[in-house]
């Protein structure tokens, strides 16, 4: 599973890639694993949008990782996410799962 996270203030965020060992998505659907790190700052990519691309961590395939999920989602299979990838969005205060699709 490819894990992308745009919550750059999360302690598990490494250049937009999630490095958490376990991930849990609530029924809202938000990432319950999110842990705000006050030492990290929100990366402003707006100024360099056309001049320089933001840094991204190398792709990290996590085949053995099981993402617990309690959302009523198309990808929820017996309480686990079976999507090929998972993306968490920074738009709202809570870390919303962008992979969520109503069944």
LUMFI-471287 format. One record per residue (C-alpha): residue in one letter; x, y, z negated. Coordinates in steps of 0.05 Angstrom, whole numbers, plus 5000, padded with zeros to 4 digits. Example, Ala and Ser with C-alpha at 12.3 -4.5 7.8 and 13.67 -1.06 7.14 Angstrom:
A524649104844 S527349794857 
END
This chain:
X500050005000 X502650695019 X501851174961 X501651914976 X500252444924 X499553194934 X499253334859 X506353584855 X505853724780 X504752994763 X510552644728 X509852064777 X510352504839 X516952454877 X516552904938 X509252724952 X510251974939 X507351634877 X512451244837 X507751004782 X508050264765 X500550214754 X495050644783 X487750694762 X482251054799 X475951244759 X468751224783 X468951984798 X473751794840 X479852114809 X486751844792 X486851674717 X494351554721 X495652294735 X500052584680 X501453334685 X508753514676 X509454234653 X516654254677 X514554144749 X511654704790 X506754714847 X510754704911 X508955284956 X509555055028 X505655635057 X511756095065 X515955585102 X510255255139 X512855425208 X520155505190 X521754865152 X517954235136 X517154065062 X521553495035 X518252815032 X520752194997 X522051595041 X516051145054 X515150664997 X511150045012 X508449744948 X505749064968 X505448794897 X502149404866 X494849314848 X490849954842 X485149884793 X478850224817 X472050324785 X469150774840 X463350544884 X467850544946 X468350155010 X475449954990 X473649714920 X473948964918 X472848644850 X475549264814 X481749354857 X483149814917 X484449424981 X485850025026 X492450035065 X494150705034 X491951174979 X492251934981 X491052394922 X489053114939 X491053744901 X485254184922 X481154104858 X483554124786 X482653374781 X486852904824 X481452684874 X482252044914 X481952244988 X481651505009 X474751444977 X469151245025 X462051115003 X459750395020 
END
